[in-house]
Amino acid sequence: MAKKSKPQPEVICLSDDDDDGDNNNNNKTKLDESIVTPVKQQSSAIINGKDKTDTSQKSDWMVHRKDIIRIPDLPIKQSELIKKPYELYCSAVRFGIVEFSVEAETILMKDIEFELKLKSTFMDNLNIKLAYTDILSFFYSFQSQPPAAFIQVRPDFADLFATYIPSTDEHGKQFDPNSKDERRRRIVLCLKHLESEPEKITTSSIFYFLRAKSSTMNICCINGSKAQEIYNLSRFARASALGSITTPFVINANDLTPKVVGLNNNTIRFDLSRDDLMCLNEGEFLNDTIIDFYLQYVYYEKLSEEDRKRTYLFNSFFYTRLTRKGNDDIPNISPAERRYNRVKRWLRDVDIFSKDYLIVPINQTAHWYIVLIQFHNNVPTEGDLISDDDDDDETHENQSNSKKKKKIIQHSNEVPSNNGTTTDGESSITTSHRTEVLDEADEITTNTDNHLKDAHSKNRSQTPAIVLFDSLHAGSKNRVAATLREFLQLEYDHKKPLPVGSTARKIFNLDTIPTIEAAVPQQPNYFDCGLFILQYIENFFAHHRSSTINFQSPSTFANWCEKTITGPSKRQQIFNIINQHVITKEM
């Protein structure tokens, strides 16, 4: 089989923000719209369980006859099925441990290849074409949680993938069919749940379509237990893990009529459409309407009056509006000012600096996470920082003099450090006024003690922080935290103007309000991120609101997301709460 020529990738500038549109910004992120094509055409593969490949490429997934489901005949003629590309409904794709969401939640099965239009937190507009001849095995099931397809490819395809999408860590390639780490070896398609009758048709359609298009691919529909085992290996590197098979929660068709629900004595209303309610079905992503409804429910019905006074809840559109370019953007001002101008009217009548907690739900590339900004009004002023710098200089001078005396008395042979630090390990360079650069300087801190021992909060018991609650830890959130700091600074300067020359201005930077990535439980699938962020906030206020909470200890959150909470029962709980707050039913 001849090797296909590789098309040149179209280079585009990608960003979820408008900094890249600023010609003066030297921290642009440019990525390629990569088109990964077949590596090589080979006629050997595994057919009906018989090895017809090179032994180095033999499938080692142990699927036995008892694991395979008999495929029923199609209710339509096979010739009609293969006339046009087949749409496979899929919400996410993992190449080893590299995850992408699927554009329009649809993958095309075409004459010679899968076409996957993907995006992620680090790359948009990624078009991957996976040739059937590069696939050794394609196993799929709608009985696992989540429904999934598992693809084993030739190592050559993984090499090409690494060329376009460099992804390595201390353990090697993040996608490698030959890896000893089970999580890195497979391509996993997270399929969409289907109703029972269409599922039978879809199961047959996938099988007969691929069998008609490829004579080399080993295609099997496998039962739920085997699919769950492979999924758990792919996700957790062990056959028994979270994500065990449960009865999915599916709303009865008669209950999908639009509803108007009210909170806070019906002063806040939500018009819930059929689509809004359908996203509560197992396997679906929660949409912004459901996220906003439940967060408002927690705010008004779970929080005490005192906590409500201390908390401000942004809606799910805030961060999107903050970072999305608009036609009314003012040119010739900084990106931070352009962002701020888009949302400043939203807070016209709100003083967020009278609050202790700000809650910001964020959706990026079909993934929900949530940010908790705490005690932001406790950041130091310019005067505080100058005072701290003076104290540090005096302390360093005293320590230096003390050490000189100590050396004279003890005749110490201690050699001064040459790495920019003093001999006691403290930095000799003042960092209180460091300039923050988006994407690079705003690194997430990984040591809790560093947050709590912040030099500028030595007289405060309530430490400012930007806390990230992410159920997938999907990519760096450095830029998000930096953008929120810039927003806080501009909102403060806008709402709290001071005389020229005043040192009472509060300073929001990486030192004064650091970033913390909370060690929260991780979701066992691709679609429950919305449920997790709702549970994080609900449990934070119910159990762990504290000025001394250790966000980076897993034990802090050990009981936050029990299976009975984050599984189908949580979806049912939200649906029941909606029904309890119905004002009218629109037919």
N, C-alpha and C positions, 0 to 999 in steps of 0.2 A: 504494500500500500504506500503510495507516494506521500511524502511529507508536504503539507500545505504551506504556502508562503504566509508569513506572519505580517498582517497589516500594521502600518505605523499607528500608534495610539494618537488620538486627538488630545492635545494638551490644552487644558482649561484651568482657570483659576477658581478654586473652590473655597467657600467660607460660609459659615452660618451667621456671619456678621458683616459689617461694612468696612471694617478696618482695611480689608484688602483693596478697597477702592481708593484708599488714601495713598497718593504717590510718595508721600514722605514717610510712610510706614515701612521700616526695613524688616519687619517680622511677618511678612506675608507667608501664607501657606499655599504652595502650588502643588497640585496633584494631577495625575493623569487620569483621563477617562480611558481606562484600560480595556482592551478587547482581547480576552484570552481565547485562543483558537486551538483546534486539535493539535496535539503534539506530534503524533504520527499515526499512520493508518496501518493497523495490524489485523490480521484475520484470525488470530488465535485468541481464545478466551475460554470461559467455563460455560458449558452449555448443558443444561439439565443435570447439573451436578457432576459432569464429567470434565476432567481437567484437560483442556486443549491448549494450554499456554506453557510458556517457559516456567519451569519450577520456581524461579525467583519471583514470579508474579502471581503465584497461585493464591487463591482466596483462602484465608485461614479463619473465616467466620464459620463457626460450627452451627450450621443449620441442617437439621435432619428432616427426613420425610414427615415425621410427626409434627414438625413445626410449620409445615407449609399448608396453606389453605387452598382448597380446590376452587378454581376460578369458574364461575358460572358463565354460560354463553351470553353474548351481548344481545339485547333486544333489537338492535339495529344491525344492518349489514356491515360487515367489516370493511368493505370497500368504501362505504360512506364515511367511516371513522377516519380513514387515513388521507382523505382528500385535502384537509387543511390542518394547520397546527392545532394541537390540543392544549387547552388551558388547564394547568394544574394549580389549584389554589394553595398558596403557601405564604406564611407570614414571616418566616425568618430562615436563614441559611447559615450553617456553621461549617467552615473549612477548618477542621481540627478545632482549635480554640479561638479562631478568628471568626467573629460573628458579624453578620450583616442582616439588615431588614430588607424586605422585598418590595420593590416599587409596585404599587397597585395590588400588592399581595397576589400576584399571578406570575407563574413561570410558564414559558412556552416550550412545549415539546414539538420540535419541528422534524423535518425529514431526516437530518443527519446529526442533530444536536439538541441539547437543552440550551435555551437562551435565558439567562438570569440577569435581570436589571436590578442592581443592588445599591445600597447605601449604608453608611455606618456613621458613627460619631467622628471618625477620622477620614472618611472618604465618601464623596457623593458620586453619582453618575458612573457607577462601575458596571460595565456590561461584560459579562463572562459567557462565552460560548463553549460549552462542554460537549465534545463530540461523543457519540455513542461508542465509537471505537476506542475511546480512552477509558471506558467504564468496564470493569471486570464484573462487578455484581451490583444489582439494584434490588434491594429488599424494601418492602413497604408494608404498612399496616395502619388501619384506622381504629384499632382496638387498644393501642397504647395511650399513655398520657405524657406528652401530647401525641396525637397521630403523627407519624414520621416516616420518611424514606431514608434509607441508609445506602450511601454510594461508596463503593470501593473503586478507586481509580489506579491507573498505572503510575508508578513513581515519576515518570517523565512529566506527567501533567502537573504534579505537585512542584516539580522543579520550575516549570514555566510559571506557575502561580507565584512562586517565590521571587521570580524575576520582576514581575509587575507589582507585586505587593510584598515587599520585604517585611517579614514578620518572624523575628527570632527573639529568644530570651535566653536566660542562663541555662535552660534545658535543651536548647536547640531550636529547630524549626517548629513553628506553632501549627503547621499543617504538614505532616509527613507520614505517608502510608506505611513506611518502614519503622516508625517510631515504636519504642517499647511502652510509651505512654498511650494508653487506650484512648484518651481524650483527643489526641492529635492525629489519629489515623484515618478518620472517616469524614466524608461530607454528609451532613445531616440536614434534611429538609423538614422544617416544621410545618406539617400539613394542616389544613383547616378542617374542623369538625364538620361532619355532614349528617343530615337526617338519615334515618335507617334505609329507606328505599333508594334515594339517590346514591347512598354510599355503595350499595351493591353494584349499581350501574357504573359508578366511578371506579370501583375496584377492578371491574372487568375492563373498562375502557383503557385504563393505564396499562394493564397487562397486554391486551391485544394490540394497542397502538405501538408499544415498544417492541413487541415481538415481530410486528410487521416491518418496523423500521431497522431493526438490528438483528443480525443472525449470530452475533458473537456475545451479546450481553446475557449474563445469568440473571433472569428476572423471576422473583418469587414474591408472592403475597404471604406474609407470615402471621402467625397468630399473636394475640396480645401479649402473652407471657414472654415469648421469645423477643418480640419487638421491644418490650419494656426492658428486658435484659440488655439488649444491644444499646438502647437509648441510655440506660444508666451507666454502661461502660463508657459511652461517648461523652456523657456529661460529667460523671463523677469518678470514672476509672474503677468502678466496682459494679458488679452485677446487681447487687441489692442496695438500693439507695432511695432517696426521696423521689417522688414521682411514681409511686406504685399505682396500680390500676384501681380506680374508684369509679363509682357511678357518676357520670357527668351531670351537672345541673343544666337542664334545658327548660326554658320557659314555654309553657303551653301556648299554642298559636292563639287561643282565645284570650290570653292575658297580655297580648302584645298591642292592644289598642292604645293610642296616645293618651297621656295623662297630664294633668296640671297638678303639681304638688307644691305645698307651701311650707315654709319654715318661719320661725320667729313670729308666731301668731299670724301667719300668712302674709307678712310684710315682704317676704322674699319668695318669689315664685319661680318655678322651673317648668317650662313646657317640654315634656319628654315625648319624643316621637317613637315610632315603632323601631327605628334603627337604634335609638338610644337604649331602649330596653333590650334589644337583641344582643347588644355587646355584653350583657350580663351572662349570656350563655357560656358554658365551659368552653375554653379554647379561644375565646374572643378577647381582643384588647379593649380595655375600658376607654371610652372616649372622654373628651374634655367636659361634656355636660354632666356625665356621671361623676367624674372626679370632683368637679366644682360642687355638685349637689352634696356629695358625702362629706367633703371637707366643711361645707357650711353646716351640715347636720352635726358634725363633731363640735364645731365652734359654738353653735347655739344650744345644743342639747346635752353635750358631754362636758363642756367647760363650765366652771363656776363663773359667777359674775365678775369676780376679782380677776380670774384668768383671762376673761374676754377683754377686760380693760387693759390688760398687759400685752395683748396679742393682736397683731394685724395680719389678716389673711389676704394675700394677693390671689387674684383669679388666674386660671390656667393660661390666659392670653397675655398676661403681663410680660413675661420674659420674651415671648414671641414678638410682641410689639416693640419691646425694647431693642431687639437685635435685628429686626427685619427692616430693610431699606424701604423708604416711603417716597412717594412722588413729591411730597411737600418738604422733604429734607432741605435744610439750608446749606448751600455750598460754602466753602472757605472757612469752615469751623472744624474743630477736632472731631474725630469719630465719637468720642465720649460725649461731647456736647450734642451731636446729632442724635445719639441714642436717647439722651436725657430729654431732649425737646419732644420726643415722640410720646413720652409717658408723664411728663410733669403735670399735665392737667388732671390726670387720674388721681393725683394725691392733693388736689387743690385744697380740699377741706380736711385733710388728715395730717396730723403731726406724728410721723412714724418714730420720732425721737422721744416721744413720751411712752413708747412701748418697750417691753423687754424682749419680745419675740416677734420676728417677721417670718412668715411661712410662704415660700415661693415654690409652687409646683411647676415642673418644667418637662416639656416633651420635646425630645430631639430624636430624629430618625426613628420614629415609631417606638421610642422607649421612654417610659416615665421614670423620673426620679424627683426627689424633693429636697429643698434647701431650707434649713432652719438657721436664721441669723439671730444670734442671741446677744443681749446686753451691748448692743452696738452703740448705745449712748454713753457707754463707759470708756470709749477709746480716749486716749490722752490728747491734750491740747498741744499746740506748738510750744507753749511755755513749759508744760510738763516734760516734753522731750528735751528741750534745752537744759532744764534742770537736771534731768537724768544724765545727759551727756556730761555736764559739769561734775556730777557726782561720780560718774564712771572715770573721768579723767583724774579726779582727786584720789579715787580708790586705787587706780592703777599706779599713780605716783607714789602713794603710801606703800603699796605692795612692793613696788620697785625698790624704794628706799629700805624697806624692811628686809628684802632679800639681799640687798647689798650688804647690810649690817650682818645678816646671817652668814653670808659668805666670808666676811672678815673674821667673824668669831669662830666659825667652824672650818674655815679653809676649804669650803666646798669646791668640788671640781665640776659643778653643774654648768652645762653649756647652754647659752641662750638658744631658743628655738629660731629656726630660719623660715618658718612657714606662715608668717604673718600673725602669730599668736604670742601671747606672753608665756612665761614659763609655767604658769598655773593653768594653761589651757584656755583662758578667756581671750576673746578677740580683742586685738589692739586697734581695730578699725571701727569707728562709729557707724552703725547701720540704722540709726533711728530715722534718718531722712532718706532712705534709699528710694530711688525712682523705680516704680513698678512697670515692667514691660509685659504686655499681654502675650500669653502663650508660652513664655520662656522663664521669666523671673518668678512667676507666681506658682511656685512648686508646693504641692501638698505636703504638709508636715506629717511625719510618721511616728513621732515620739510624743506621747501624751504629756509627759513632764514638761516638754518644751512649751506646750500651750499654757499649762497652768503656772509655769514659772516665768511667764513673760515679764521682763524687767519693768515694763511700763504699767503693770497692773499690781505692783507690790502692795499698794494700799487699797486694793479692791478685792472683794470676795467673789464678785460676779464677773468672770472673764469674758470679754468679747470674743466671738468666734463665728465663722461661717461653717456650718456643719452640713456635710453632704450625706444624704441617706440614699444609697443606690443599691438596688437588689441584684444587679448584675456586675457592678464595678466595670461598666462597659466604657473603657477609654478614659483618658484624663479629663478632669473637669477644671483644669487650671484656668482656662480662659473664662469659664462661667464665673468662678470666684472673683477674678480680676474685674470682670464687667460689673458685677454687683458692688464691688468696692468703689469703682468709679461712680456708679449711680448714687451710692450713699454719700460720697463726698460732694457731688454736685447738688443733691437734694438738700444736704446740710447747708452748703454755701448759699443756696437759693432761699431757704426758709429761715436761716439764722445769720443774717448779714451782720458783720462786725465793722467797727471803725478801722480805717487804714492804719496799719502798723500794730494792730492788736495781736497779742500772742494767745488769745483765748480760743482761737479756731481749732476745732477738733480735726484730727488727721486720721484718715482711713487708708491704711496701706497694709502690706503683708505682715509687718511687724506688729502693728497695733490691733489688727483683727485677723488673726491667722485662720487658715483653712484646716478643717479636721474632716477626715473621711471616716464615718462611723462604721464600726465592725458589726453591721446588722446582718441578720440571716439573709441568705441568698435564695432567690426563687429557683425552683427545681425544673423550670420549663421556660419557654420563650414568651408566654403571653400573660403572666400574672403580675407584671411589674406594677400595674395600676393598683391592684389589691394590696401589694406590699407597702406602697407609699402611704396609702390610707391607714394601714395598720400601724406603721411607724409613728405617725403623728398622733393617732388615737392613744397608743400605748405610752408615748412620751409624756403626754399630759396626764394620763391616768396613773402612771407608776413611777416614772423616772425623771420628772422635772426637778432639777436640782442645780445649784450653782457649782457643784463639785462633781457632776457626773463624769465618769470615765467613758468617753465615747468610743475609745479604741480598744476596749476590753470586750471580747465576745461574750463573757459571762454577764455583762450588763444587759444584753439583749437576748439572753438564752431562751426566755419564754415568751418572746414578743410575737412570734409567728407560728404558733402550733399548727399542725396539719388541719385540725378542726376549724381553724380560723382562716387560713390562707387557701384552702381548697374550695371545692364547690359550695360548702356551707357559707363561706363569706359572700359569695355571689348571691346565694339565696337570702342571706341576711340583708344585703343591700336592697334586693327586690322587695322583701317584706317591709322594710322601712319606707320605701317609696309608696307602697300600697297604704301604709298607715297614715301617710301625709297627703293623700289625694284630696284635692279640692273639688275638681270636677273631672268627669270623663268625657272626652270628646270623641264622638263617633264619626 
